[in-house]
């Protein structure tokens, strides 16, 4: 039975992710059927997805070939390099995502099961306000950005090739956006699971403190409470292990796509900043071409926002996971029971071996990543300048 969906009102994982799922299905990267509590691969959707992605990737590679052969010119050498990088990297992201349809189904099923065990309905409702608004507004913003771009292009060139290239560019840009939204949403759900787990431990800490203050005459009550605490602690330890396994699975599945997306967004920011705002002429000075100010600003806002969004989700998720370690240590300091201490020590060892860091092929996604990107921006701008001067010298 299909569950009803309302905007900003989710009751489970499927209704929480519904806008992301619908947009992904329209674009051809969601070949699954939604059942009551499972995700199943649909043969029809899978065939359609394969055909659409194969056709679009072939078109992308044809565009790249024609740019390399100088049959299509985007205005300058650097813009041609930018086009080759964009079409190549976006094709790579989409192909990798398509080939990982089965692991993604397993990831979705795992998050669905884990979150349903931990999160109450209020948590889904709270998350839905962020997810639904973010997913819808980002797609609207991206479509508006490309609409403005098309209106500018048609003033200079209104041929079929121009319009067709614009359509392919927008399609792959929206695909990459959906992959980013999917990843960020999954990270935020896991962050909510870590928070719920930590809240349960904090709540347990109150019982542990009260339990240590019980008198000897309340021996039976003491034993009952201790057994209850031990049972809850073991359950929380198993839940933490499930969430940790899900984090590792998420890192494995999305490492290449997210790393490529961050590289692509960084290159777009640097190249467009150079061409729209920076001029090299006997030194460096800044001058914005007002004719393309709207294109420049929307592109900067979008690409910087995507990088910040990924870093924010991963940084806050990591911090939330690390709070559990502090709570466990507080529990250890507040209990005198040997059995509870033993379980807490096992839990602490489990946390020690499970870092729960969101990473991309060994690269940790946190605030230091933003600093590294900003430090490299100037170096890459210098490189672009050298390439441009080199090309001019051999004309």
N, C-alpha and C positions, 0 to 999 in steps of 0.2 A: 504493500500500500504506500503510495507516494505521500510524503508529508507536505503539509501546507507551509508556504514560506511567506513571511512578512518582512518588509524592509525594517532594518534595525531591531528586529525581534527574532532572535534565534533560540531554539530550545535544545539543539544538539549540534553535533559537528557538521552534519550534512546541511542543515539550514544555515549554519554559520558561514559555510564556504559556498553557498549557493550562487551568489553573483560571480564569483571566480570560476566556478564550474561551468556556468552558462556561457560566459565569455570565452573560456577555453574550448568548449564544445563548438561554438560558432566558428572559431578560428581553426579547429581541427586537431587540437592536441589533448582532447579528453575523450578517449575511446572507451568509456566505462558506462555501465548502467547502474543507476542508483536504486538499491533495494532498501528494505527497512533498516537493516544493520550491516549490509555488506556492499562491497564494490565488485562488480563483475565486468570483465572485458566483453564488449559487444562486437561480434564479428562485423556487423554492418558499419558501425562507427569506426572500427579499426581499419577496414578497407577504405572507407572514405577518407579517413585521416592520412593513410599511407599515400593514396593517390594525390590528394591536395598538396601534401608536403613535398612529394617527389616532383610534381609539376613545378611548384614554386621554386624549389631548390635548383632545378634544371634551368629555369629562367634566370635565377640569380647568377649561376655560373656562366650562362651565356652573356649576361651583362658584364660580368667581370672580364670575360674573354675579350669582349668588344672594347672595353675601356683600356685593357692592356694593349690591344692592337690599334688603339687610337681611332677606332671607328665611332666611338662615343666619347664626347669631351664634356667634362663638367666645368670647364672654365679655366683651369690652371692645373699644373702638375700636382700640387699638393691636394687640390680638391679631387683629382683623379685617384690619388693614393688613398684619400679618405673614403672615396666610394668603394674602391677595391677592398679596403679593410672592413668597411661596414657590411657589404654583401657577403664577404667570406665568413666573417665572424658570426653574423646572424644566422647564416645557413648552418654553420657548425653547431650553434646553440640549439637550433630547432631539430637538427638530425639527431644529436645526442639525446635530447629530450624524448623524441619519438622512439628511439631504440630502448629507452628505459621505461617504457609504458608498464611492463610487468613489475619491475621493482617499485615504481611509483604507486601501483595498485596495492602492493604489500605495505608500503609506507602509509598510504591513506587508511588502510584497514587497521594498521597498528595504532595510528593516532586516534582513529575512531574508537577503538576498544579501550585504549588507555585513558582518553579524556572522558569517556562515558563512565568509567569507574571512579574517577576523581572529581570531576567538575560538576557542580550543581547547575540548575537552570539559570540562576542569576548570573553566574560567570559567563555563560554563553550569551546572555542578553547584553551584558556589559561589553563583551568582545565584539558583538555584532555591530555596535555603534561605530566602532573603529573600522572593522573589516568592510562593511557594506558601503559606508561613506567613502572610505579610501579607494576601494576598488572602482566604484562608479565614477567618482570625480577624476581619478587618474585616467580612466579611459576617455572620459569626455574631454579632459584637457589635452590628451594626446591627439584626439581626432580634430579638435579645434586648431591645434598647432599645425597639423598637416593641411588643414583647410586654408589657413592663412598662407602657408607655403605654396599651395597650389595657385592661389589667387595671384601671388607674386610671379610665379613661373609663367602663367598664361599671358602676362603682359609682355614677356620677352619671347616666348616660344609656346605656341599652342598646338604643336604637332601631336600625333598619336603616340609616338615614342616617348615624348615627355610625360604625357598623362599616364601611360602604361607604367613607366618607370616609377612615377609617383605612387601609383597604386601598389606596386610590389614593395616599395620602400615602406609605405604605411602598414601593409599587412605584416611584414616581418618585424616592424617596430612594435606593433600591438602584440605579436606573439611573444617577443622578448619581455614586454611589460607583464603579460599574464604569467610568465614563468617566475618573474621577480615577485609578483603579488602572491603567487602560490607559495613560494618559499617563505616570504615574510609572514604570511598567515600561519603556516605550520610552525614557525619559530615562536610566534606569539602564543599559539595554543600550548606548546610545550612549556613556555614561560609561565603560563597560567597554571599548568599542572605542577610545576616546581613550587609556585607560590602556595597553591592549595596544600601541597605536601608539607611545606614549611609551617603553614598555619596550623595544620594538624599536630605537628611536633610542638609548637608553642602551646597549643591547647593541652597537650599531654604533659607539658612541663608543670602546669598548675596542679595536675593530679599527683605528679611525682613529689612536688613540694608538700602537698597536703598529706601524702602517704607517709612521708618521713616524720611527720609531726603526730602521727597516730599513737595513742597509748598502747601499752602492752595488753591491756584488757580487751582491746578490739582486735584480737589476733585473727579471728575468722574473717572479719571485714578487711583486714590488712592483706591476707592471703588472696582473697577474691579480687581485690583491686590490683594486686601485683600480677596475678595471672591475666587479668584483663589488659593491663598495660603491656605485658610481654606479647600478648597476641596482637594487639594493635601495632606494636613496634615492628614485629615481624612482617605484618601486612604492609606497613609503610616502607620497609626495607625492600620488599619485593616490588612494590610500585615504583620506587626510585630506580631499581634495576631496569624495569621495563622502560621508563622514561629515558634513562641513559642509553639503552640499546636503540631507542628511537632516534635520539640525537645523533648517534653514530651512523645510523642508516640514512638519516637526512643529509649528513655531511658527505657520505659516500655517493649518494644519488645526485646531489646538486653541486658538487665541487667544481666540475669543469664548466657548467653553464654559468654559475655565479661569478667565477673568476673571470671568464671571458666577458661577461656583462660589465663587470667593474672596469676591466681594461678598456672595453669599447666606450663606455660612458666617459671615462677619463680622457681618452683620445679625442672624442667629440668636443668635450669642453675646451681642451687645449687648442685644437685646430680652429674651432669657431671663434674662440677668444682672440686668437692671433689674426684671423682674417677680418673679423668684424670690428675689433676694437683697438688692435695694436698695429702700429706701422713702424717699420724699420727704415729709417732714412737719416743717416748721419747721427745715429743714436736711436733711442727708443722714445716714442711719444704715443699718447693714446688719443684716438679720434674715432668716434662711433659714427658709422654711416646711418643717418636717420631714416633712409629708405628701407633699411632692413633691421631697424631697431626692434620691432615686434618679433621677428624671427629670431634675432639674437637673444633677446630676453627670455622668450619661451623655451628656447633650446637650453640655455644656461640653467634656468629654473628646473626644468624637467630632469636633466642629467645629474645635476648636483643633488636634487631631491632624491633620486633613485639611490645614489651612493650613500647619502645620509640615512635614508630609510633602512637600507640593508644593515649598515653599521649600527644604527640605533636598536634595531630588533635583536641583533646578535649580542651586542654589548649588554643590554638590559636582561636578556635571557641568561647570559653567563653570570651576571651579578646576582640574579635571582637564585640560580643554582648554587652559588657559593654561600648564600645566606644559610642554607641548610647545614653547612659545616659548622657555622657559628652556633646555631641552635643545638646541634648535637653536643658540642662542647659544653654549652650551658647546662644541658641535661646531665651530662657526666658530673659536673661540679655540684649539682643539686640533689644527687641521689646517693644513698649509701647501700642500696641493695646490690648484692654481687651479681645476681642473674641479670638484672636490668643493666648494670654496668657492662656486663659481658656482651649483651646484645647491642648496646650503644657503641662499644668498641668495634664490633664487627661491622656495624653501620658506618662508623668513621673510616674503617679500612676500605670499605666499598666505595665511599666517596673519594677517598684518596686515590684509588685506582681508576676512578671514572671522573675525568676532568670536566666533562660536560661543557666543552668549549666548541663553539660553532666555527668551523675552520674550512678552508678551501685548499685542498692539497698541501696541508701543512701550514698554510698562511692563516693566522688567526684573524677573524673579523672583529675588530674593536676600534677604539678611538685612535690608536696608534696608526691604523691603516689610513685614516683621513690625513694625519700628519705626514705620513710617507708620500701620499698622493700629492699633497700640496707642495712638498719639498721638491718633488721630481718635475713639477709643472714647468718651472723656469728652465730646467735643463732641456726638457723636450722642446720648449719654444725656441731655445738657442739652436737645437738640432734642426728644427723646421727652417729657421732662418738660413742656416748653412746649406741645407739642401736647395732652398730656393735660390740663393746666391750662386751655388754651383750650377744649377740648371740655366740660370741667366748667362753665366760665363761661357757656356758651350752652345748658346743659340746661334 
